[in-house]
Amino acid sequence: MEAMTGPIAQEIEQKLTTAFAPSRLAVINDSASHSGHRGDDGSGESHFTVEIESAAFTGVSRLQRQRLVNAALGDIPGQRVHALAVKAKAPGE
């Protein structure tokens, strides 16, 4: 996780920690590399990558993992942030 995070990044981290008790979690703000592009709202928090490892993903398909993460984040993906890339793994993967 970056040393300085904004309120949306902090909220993403909190929601995912509560939902999945991850053994590893990184919330990476990719917004700077999308500055001026479609979906950049000027907030500096429009594009994120989430790397999460949790036992909750054991035996769960990649698509279902994405759905679980999106559900845990509520209105953040697609409404409060333009893009969210999810890399969800079970321990040992």
JOURBEL-V511604 format. One record per residue. N is the residue number from 1. SS is DSSP state (helix for helix, strand for strand, loop for the rest). NEAR is the number of other ideal C-beta (glycine too) atoms within 8 Angstrom. Layout:
# JOURBEL-V511604
[[N;SS;NEAR] [N;SS;NEAR]]
This chain:
# JOURBEL-V511604
[[1;loop;9] [2;loop;7] [3;loop;4] [4;loop;4] [5;loop;10] [6;loop;10] [7;helix;6] [8;helix;12] [9;helix;14] [10;helix;9] [11;helix;9] [12;helix;13] [13;helix;12] [14;helix;8] [15;helix;12] [16;helix;16] [17;helix;10] [18;helix;7] [19;helix;8] [20;helix;12] [21;loop;6] [22;loop;10] [23;loop;6] [24;strand;7] [25;strand;12] [26;strand;9] [27;strand;13] [28;strand;10] [29;strand;13] [30;loop;11] [31;helix;13] [32;helix;7] [33;helix;6] [34;helix;13] [35;loop;7] [36;loop;4] [37;loop;6] [38;loop;4] [39;loop;9] [40;loop;12] [41;loop;6] [42;loop;4] [43;loop;8] [44;loop;8] [45;loop;11] [46;loop;12] [47;strand;13] [48;strand;16] [49;strand;11] [50;strand;16] [51;strand;9] [52;strand;16] [53;strand;13] [54;loop;12] [55;helix;8] [56;helix;9] [57;helix;13] [58;loop;7] [59;loop;3] [60;loop;9] [61;loop;5] [62;helix;6] [63;helix;6] [64;helix;8] [65;helix;12] [66;helix;10] [67;helix;8] [68;helix;14] [69;helix;13] [70;helix;10] [71;helix;7] [72;helix;11] [73;helix;12] [74;loop;6] [75;loop;5] [76;loop;12] [77;strand;8] [78;loop;5] [79;loop;6] [80;loop;6] [81;strand;13] [82;loop;10] [83;strand;10] [84;strand;13] [85;strand;8] [86;strand;11] [87;strand;8] [88;strand;13] [89;strand;8] [90;loop;11] [91;loop;9] [92;loop;3] [93;loop;5]]
